[in-house]
Amino acid sequence: MTENKEKNISVYAEASPNPESMKFVLNQTVLQDGISVDYPNVEAASNSPFAQELFNFDYVSRIFIASNFVTITKNSSDTWPQLIPELRTFIKSYMEAGGPVFLQTPTAEKKAESGATENQTAEDAEISQKVIDLLENYVRPAVEQDGGNITFKSYKEGVVTVALQGSCSGCPSATITLKSGIENLLKRMVPEVTEVVAEGVTV
């Protein structure tokens, strides 16, 4: 007779640069590396029973899931030390009970689709691919450490447009990171790039 061992899930909270977001790290993989999902509201989370349950906490305003962590953004004046124990206990219990995280496992967006725009010249397509490679290899791993994600949206006339997700979305320091970090890197490595902007982030 084989013993049915219960899952022993550990969850710890890790602060992110965004004071309204907290990264909860698990000792198991939730999503394949390189794939992430960002739920700005409960309606967007229709594919994730886990995220829908988290949205039942009235202070949860956004959920980002990637690799082995969940980033939760709050909309309440309550401090994280007040909220972390409840969220940590819920995540641990849900995972140990084998609750479904997704109805259908998310897949990576096709890079060609995310980067291609109509009437894009061969030169722009080549520059776009260079930018995508740099974001994937250098920027995304660092941003993921902070509980967020960055995705390439477009390149046109020297301007790179990206989307910030997770703790990066609405983060007060996102603009600084975007300009002093990401923009400088891309300008140095791809001279054709003159500016980096993020959807929904004003400078």
Buried (B, 14 or more C-beta within 10 A) or exposed (E): EEEEEEEEBEBEBEEBBBBBBBBBBBEEEBBEEEBBBBBBEBEBBEBBBBBBBBBEBEBBBBBBBBBBBBBBBBEEEEEBEEBBEEBBEBBBEBBEEEEEBBEEEBEEEEBEEBBEEEEBEEEBBBBBBBBBBBBBEBBBEEBBEBBBBBBBBBBEEBEBBBBBBBBBBBBEBBBEBBBEBBBEBBBEEBEBBEBBBBEEBEE
